[in-house]
Amino acid sequence: MNPRAWARGVWVAMVTPRDRRGGILKEALDPLIERFAASGVDGLFILGTTGEGTLLSPEERMSFAEAVIARARGKLPVIVHAGHDIPRVAVELALHARDIGAVAVAVAPPTRYPLDGEELFAHYAYIAEALGDHPLLLYDIPATTANPLGSWLLARLRDSHANVIGAKVSRADWEGWRGYLAMTPGTVLFVGNDEMIHPLISMGATGLVSSLANLFPELYVELFSSSHTGDVARARELQRLVWRLCDICHRTTPLAYVKRGLKVLGIEVGAPLPPLRDLSPPELKELRENLWAFQRLLAETKMEGGGSHEETLSRPEQTPERR
């Protein structure tokens, strides 16, 4: 069996359920994981941007990773984000993830200082060497880190460290993606931008990591399958549905649209962690109405996820206009 057979398909950028006291909302983990496994996704990506990892202490991150991996074992593989501004702490988080059973570790760059190429290379080389032969993914998300990575860095690291297998790329610029897509076969590339899934999978990206797959995982499973197998007409239709979902959830800004969206669909995962804000009552009302309308749209396009939670939603007086 290909040891990297797991490194493809649909990965949910899983939320971190928290109770009002800030502890792990463990009773939400089992229903979330069961729901994702039943939907056909390929794995879980935890403690990244959607998972609010950088808002948790290293101890809290380790505790959450342990809880998820223990519950997902035998059901879904898990990638753990271990990025931290202090390289030593990033290594501690990465080694902990390796030792508890994560199939790979992803690392976003430090965020406080702009780093040049040599600094970025040294940072990732340090983590890769500490991990030994355990798989490491770069996490290229310049919108939140202000330190873009790029295919040049991935290529250099792959030449020097065999365990650097690829990247999760959350970029919207085609210039950046051209470099990644031109890399040698066998490079693992996860799309981190929902609005570009179909074209990038069609052009060779190996999988996707999505925040909004928390809400409708089946939609992303079918979109990946259609794009990967060349069913262009269906893939275009499903990509347009993803665009609509991005509009409904304001492209997950604030993140509360994802966490409160799960509550609307029947799974309580708590509010976002400070300093992230919660939704206002009018925003929550609009979200509820729009998700109801979106479920109806999924049902009309014969998506398995359409209507699967419809009993939890009350019908609004009228369907809101599309924005």
Buried (B, 14 or more C-beta within 10 A) or exposed (E): EEEBEBBBBBBBBBBBBBBEEEEBBEEBBEBBBBBBBEBBBBBBBBBBBBBBBBBBEBEBBBBBBBBBBEBBEEBBBBBBBBBBBEBEBBBBBBBBBBEBBBBBBBBBBBBEEEBEEEBBBEBBBBBBEBBEEBBBBBBBBBEEBBBBBBBEBBBBBBEEBEBBBBBBBBBEEEEBBEBBBEBEEEBBBBBBBBBBBBBBBBBEBBBBBBBBBBBBBBBBBBBBBBBBEEBEEBBBBBBEBBEBBBBBBBBBEBBBBBBBBBBBBEBBBBBBBEEBEBBEEEBBEBBBBBBBBBBBBBBEBEBBBBEBBBEEBEEBEEEEEEE
